[in-house]
Amino acid sequence: MKRTSFDSWPCSIARTADILGDAWSLLVLREVFYGESRFDGFIGSLGIARNTLTDRLRRLEAEGLLRRQAYQSDPVRHEYL
């Protein structure tokens, strides 16, 4: 069954629920609030699959809830703030 999308509703609570309606997104944000900011740290604390984490981080960044910042240049690695 396909979930109803609230992304175009005029209600900010409905739009937020659309972004955070996924349990993994909420858990990633929880870890950020606890101080985690790095990809491998999320993997270790949540036990989430790499592809799922990548999808959630990209969505949270696109929605403006997280900001990606490089912390290493060779190889380039990012943290999420």
MOMO-V274665 format. One record per pair of residues at least 24 apart in sequence whose C-alpha atoms are under 10 Angstrom apart, sorted by the first residue. I is the first residue (numbers start at 1). J is the second residue. D is the distance in whole Angstrom. If there is no record, write none. Layout:
I/J/D  I/J/D
This chain:
16/63/10  19/56/10  19/59/8  19/60/8  19/63/8  19/65/10  20/56/10  20/59/10  20/60/9  22/56/9  24/48/8  24/52/8  24/53/8  24/55/10  24/56/7  24/57/10  25/52/10  25/53/9  25/55/9  25/56/6  25/57/8  25/59/9  25/60/8  26/56/10  26/60/10  28/53/8  28/56/8  28/57/8  28/60/9  29/56/10  29/57/9  29/60/9  29/65/9  29/66/9  29/80/10  29/81/10  32/66/9  32/80/8  32/81/7  33/81/9  35/81/9  36/79/9  36/80/8  36/81/9  37/66/10  37/68/9  37/69/10  37/78/9  37/79/5  37/80/5  37/81/6  38/68/10  38/71/10  38/77/9  38/78/7  38/79/5  38/80/6  38/81/9  39/77/9  39/78/8  39/79/7  39/80/8  40/79/10  41/79/10
